Amino acid sequence: ATKRVVVKRPDYAPPLANVATPNAVVTKGHRFDIYAGTPSVD
């Protein structure tokens, strides 16, 4: 992804591939982990 990836996870689940993200939106029962994308090379 070139911009970002948002992953919906249960609030008790560990981050994907054990890579913590500085950006997350936490709700009552879920967490939305926001991973920055990689810039495309032209």
N, C-alpha and C positions, 0 to 999 in steps of 0.2 A: 504494500500500500504506500502511496506517495504522501498522503496527508496524515491519517491516523487510523488506528484500529481500536474499536471499543468492544470489550468483552464483558458480557453479563455473567457474574458468578455468584454463588451463595456467599453470604457474608462470612461464613466459617471456613470457606475453601482457601487453600493456599494460592498464591499467584501462579500463573502459567509458567512452566519451566523454571520455577523458583526465581523468577526475575521480578522484583518489586518495581512498581511504577510510582513515580512521584505524583501522578494525577489519578485520582479515583473519586467517584461519586458514591457515597454510602447512603443507602436507604434502610428502611426498617429490617428487611430480610435479605437484601441483595447488595452487591457491590458492582459498580461499573468501572473496570480498569481501563484506562485510556493510555494506549501506547503510541508514541510518536512514530510516524512513518519514515521511510528512508527516501531521500531526494532522488529523483530519477536522473540518470546520467545521459546527456544528449550527445 
